[in-house]
Amino acid sequence: MYLIYTVLYSLATLFLFVPQYLKRPKDLRRKWLREKFGSFAFDGGHRNSETIWVHAVSVGEVNASMPLLKKLRETLPGVPIILSTITDTGQKVALDKAPGGTEVVYLPFDIGFVLKRCLDRINPKIFITIETEIWPNIFRVMAEKGVPVFVLNGRISEKSSKGYAKVSFFMKKVLSYVKLFGMQSRLDAERLTGIGADTGRIKVLGNLKFDITMPERMPAWTEALEGPILVAGSTHKGEEEIMISAYRKNLEWFPGLKLVLAPRHPERFREVEDLLRSENIPFLKRSELGDSNILPGTFQAGVVLLDVVGELPSVYGIADIAIMGKSFTGYGGQNPLEPACWGKTVLCGNHMENFPFMKDFYEAGAAFEVDADSLAKKIKELLISPEKARAAGEKARALCRENSGAVERALEIIREYIR
């Protein structure tokens, strides 16, 4: 089965190689090409080190890994750390947020000879993957080289578990190479057991995202925003129309209302800009505002298009209401803990499957579930009764604090393998 996987993966890589290479900016292509084939600029210095290699596929996983990485740097200051991603946006956020001294790279292709070549140059002490990123050849080659593999902040959706169950005979072998699975919840642990993982290698550690490190300050430009503020974060295709409609309906009641619209994917910035123009909505682009203070009253437009990467977590700090993207027309939702830990009111659509803990938030009145039709009504209700919004935000902040601690539990395990 490993042979079949490798052949299929290699064929897919060959087919997609040129488009993947060409889609990257010219200044990234050489780095991407070199690192995808396992050649890192710092090879030699890590050969006989205690290096910790952490893999986080994209922005969400990178953000989830930050509390752990920062704690590792604090407690193990002399230990080299490699952080790998797959996407360019993940690279950007990693470079912006990773603690000093972290080497940020692209994850090599999951092909045996590439990985062996890479590990001949890099000799990590441990390999950690965030949120159940399963790479059959990486796991196998790491284990064969004596490098323990850990899955931290692990989660498995119901949909994924059903897919993996169809090839459980293969998954059981792949998962056997993992030293320990640190899962977010008991349900995730049960699903992992169902696809073949050894129960003796599974621990429920909690969610690293609850140990979020809040930004020290909000961007300077946000100080000029006045009036009630809605922040629609990480929106996906089809959701901007929903946010704009809800914003327009509430403008009748709250003439000074502002909307910060943050598309999830940078390649959609232009698309959303064109949408705003077609709707005749006055707006400003964050990329054109610069980084200096702006005088209050500058924002005559009611909408700000957040067309930069990495600033959303701090922008949530100005929100009166935060609305989560990928939960209305997408599937799975986006991280609600960033606004929640700011103590902000959080509104989610019907699709927050990737965040099962939201059930506890809804039951505690710490967040609210709505749909596209009821979003505008809920916004109006909360803006008319700001004390209700503040109470929900404080409950959300309290739940964030109560559920923290996963990072320290993960560190206890890592310390056993790092001197």
N, C-alpha and C positions, 0 to 999 in steps of 0.2 A: 504493500500500500504506500510506503514511503517513496518507492520508485515512481509510482503513478502520480503521487502528489508533486514530486520534483519535476517530472516531465511536464505536467499541466501548468505548474507555476512558471517553469522556464519558458514554455510556449507563450503564456500570457505576457511575461516580461519582455520577450522578444517582439511581440506584436505591439505592445504599448510603449516600448523604449523610446522611439523617435518622438512621438507626440509628447511624452512626459519630459523629455529633454528640451524640446523646443518651446514648451509652454512656460518654462522658467525664464526669468530675466537673465540677460547675458552675463551679468556679474555673478549669478548663482550657478550657472551651468557647469563650470569647471569643478566647483566644490561638490555639487550634486553627483557628477559623474565619478569623481575620484572616490567619494565616500560610499556610494552605492556599491562599488566594487571592493570595499573594505580597506581602502588606503586612507589613513588619517594623518594629518600633518604632524601630529604629536606622537606618532607610533612608539619611537624608541624609549621615551621617558616613562612609559607606562608598562614596560615589559615585565619588570619584576616588582611591581608595586602592589599596594593594597587597594587598587582602583575599584570603585563602586560604579557599575554601569546601570543607569536607569533609562528605561525606554517609555516614552509617552507619545502616542501616535500623532495627536493634533492639539489644538488649543485647549479643549476641555481637559484632556489628560495632563497636559503640561501644567495647567493651573492647579489641578488636583495634586500634582507632585510637588508643588512649591513648598508647602509647609514641611514636608519630609526633607526636601533638599536643603532648606535653610537650617533645619535642626541638625542634619548631618554635618553641615559645614560648621555649626557652632560646637558640636560635641566631638567631632573628628576633624579638626582644622587642617591636619597635615595629609589627609587622605584625598587622593585625586578622585574627581567625579566626572563621569561622562554622561551627558544627557542626549539621547537620540530621539528624533522625531521622523515622521514620514512627510508631513505636509510643510509647505513653505510658511504658512501662517503659524504653524507650530514652532518652526525655527525662529521666526521673528519674536514671538512671545517669550520663547526660551531665552533668547539672547537678551531681551529686555529685562526679564525678571529673575533669571537664575542667579544664585549667589556667586560672588567673585571667585574666579579660578575654575568654574565649571566649563568643561569642553563641550560645546554644542555641535552635534553632527547629525547627518542623515543615517537612518538605520540601513545597513547593507542589505542587498538582496538576500532572500531566504533560500540560498543555493549553497550546497555543501562546500564546494571548493572555494567559493568567495568567503564563506564564514571561517573556514579553516585557515585560509590565508590571513584573514583579519586577526584571528586569535593567536596566530604565530607571532604577530607583532604587538598585539594588545593582550595582556594577561590579567583580565579582571579577577578580583577576588570573589565577587558575587555579581549576578545579573538580576535586575528587578524589572518586571514589566507591570505597568499600571493599567488597572481595569480590564483584566482578562484578555489582553492581546495575546492570542495563541499563534505562535510561529513554530510549526513542527520541526524544521531543520535547525533553527536557532536553539530550541530547547535540547534537541538531540546532540548537536555539536558541543554546546556548552557543557552538558553532562559528561560527554565522552572526554572532554578536556579537564574534567574535575572542577568545573565552575558551578556552584550551586545556583539554581534558578528559583526565584521567588515571584509569585504573583501577589501584588498588594493592591488594596482598594478594589478587590475583585467583585465583579457583579456579572450576572447572566440573566438576560431577559427571558421571558417565557418563550418568545419567538426563537431566540438563539438556541435555547436548550432543546427545543424540538428539532431544530436543524442538526445540531451536534448529535442528538440521539440516533439519527438515521445512520451515522457512521461511528457509532459508539465503539465498535471493535478497533477502529483506528484511533479514536480519541483516547481510549484507555491507555494505549501505548504512548501517545504524545504526552499525556498528562502524567505518566509515570516518571518522566524526566524532571518534574518540578519537585523541588525540595519541600516547599510549603506554600499553601494558598491562604492568604489573608483576606477573607471575604468581608463584604460590607454588612451582610445580614444573614440570619439563619436560613431564610428562603434562598438566598444566593448559594449558600453552602449545600442545601438540599438539592438544588438543581445541578450543581457541579458533581455531587455524588451520583446523581442519576445518569450522567453521561460518562461515568467511568473513573472518576478520581477516587483515590484511597482516602477514606474518612480520617485515617490517622495523620494525614498531611494537611488537613483543613482546620483552620481556626477562624472564628468570627472576631475580627479586630475592630470593626466599625468603619466609618467613612472618613477618609483623610480630608475630604472637603470641609468637614465641620471644624477642622483646625486651621481654617483660612486665616491668612495674615492680611489684615485690612490695610489698604493704602494709607500712608501717613497724611496725605492731603488730597484735596480735589484739584483738578486742573484749573489754572488761573482763569481761563476764559469763562468757566461756569459761574464765577462770582457776579457776572453781569446779567445772568438770567433772573428775571423777576416774574412773580405770579405763580400759580400752581404749576407744577412740572410733572409731566408723564415721561417715563423713560421706557421705551419698548426695546428690549434687548435681544440680540441674536435672532432677529426675525428671518424667516425663510420665505421663499417665493409664495405669493398669494396672501401673506399676512400683513404686508405693508398697507394694502387696501383696507383691511379690517381696522388697523390702527388709525389710519387717516379718517375713516368714516366715524369712528368713536370720538376722535379728537374734534372733528367738525361739529358733531351733534352737541358736544359739551361747550363749544365756543359760544353758543347762544346764552348759556348760563354763566360762563366764566370767561369774559372777553380777554383777560390777560393770560389765558392758558397757553402753556408751551408744551411742545412734543419733541423729545430727542429720539430720533429714529436710528437704530443701530443694526444694519443688516449683518447677518452672521458671516457671510463670505465676501471677501474683498472684490471678487470678480463681479459681484452684483451691485457694487456701489453706483456704477453708471446707470444701470437698469432702474434703480430706485430714484436716482436723480431725474431721469427721463419721466418716470411716473409722476413725481411731484410737479414737474413742469406741465405735464399734460393735464393735471388736475388744477392748474392755476393756483397752486399753493405757494405763497412766499416762503422761502427757506434760505438758510445759510449752510455752507459746507464747512465742517470742522477743519478740514485740511487747509482752508483759506484764512483761518482765524489767527494762526500763529500761536505762540506760547506765552505771550505777555498778557498782563492784566488788561481788561477791556472795561470801559466806563459803563456803569449801569445806565440802562435806557438805550444802549447801542442796538439791542436786538429788536428791530421793528418787525422782523419776520417771526412767525410763531413756531416754526419748525427748524430744528437743527439736524442735518444729516451727519451722523457720526461716521465719517468715511476714513477712519484711521483704525489701526489694529492695536489692541492692548489697553485702551483707555476706558473701556466700558466699566470694569469693576470700580474704578474711582468715580465715574460719572453717576453711578447708582446713588452715591452719597448725596446728590442734590435732589433726588426724586421725592415727590410726595406719594407717587404710586409707581411701582415697577411692574411691567407686563412682560411675561416670559415668552420668547419666541419658540418656534418649532412645536408649540403646544396647541395651535389652532388648526393649521393646515398640514403641519408636519407630523412626525411620529417620535415620541420619546421625550420632548421638551428640552430646555436648556437649564443650566445650573441656577436654581433659585436662591442658593445660599449666599451669593454675593450681595444682593439687596437685603436679604433677611438679616445677615450679620450687621448691616448698617442700621437695622431697626426700621426698615421700610415696609410699607404695605405691599404685598405681592399678589398679583392676579395671574392665574394660569388658565390655559385652555383645557380641553378634555383629554389631552395627550401628554401626560407627564410620566409615561411608563418607565423611563430611565431613572426616575427618582421616586421609588416606592415609599420613601419616608414622608412624602408630601401628604399622605393620608393622615399622618399624625398632625401635621400642620393645619390641615382643614378642620379636623376634629377639635383642635385646640383654639380655633378662631384666629390662627396666626397667618393664614393665607386664605384666598378665596378662589374657588373654581368657577369659571364662567364659560360661555361659548361666544361665538362671533356676534350673535344677536343680542346677548345680554351684557356685553362688555361696556357699552356706552352707559347703560343704566347703572351698572355697578360703580363706574367712575364717578358719575354724578352723585350717587348716594354717599360715597366716601368723601368727596370734596365738600358736600353740604354738611357732613358730620365729621369734621377733621379729628374730633376726639376718638371716634371709632377707628379711624385709620391709624392714629398714633397707638391706640391700645393693641391693635393687630400687629403693628411693627414691633412693639416691645415684647409681645409674646413670641414673635419670630426670633428676636435676638436672644431671648431666654432659652428657646429650644436649641439654638446654635451652641450656646454655652454648655447646656446639659449633655449634649451628644459629642462634645470634643474629647480628645484623648487617644484617638486612633494612631496618631503619629508616635506618641510615646510607646504604645504597645508594639508598633512595628519596629521601633528602634531597639527595644529589648531583644528582639529576634536577630536583627542585623548585627548587634554588638557581639553576638556569639561567634560570628564569622570574621569580624574585623578586630585586629588587635588594638 
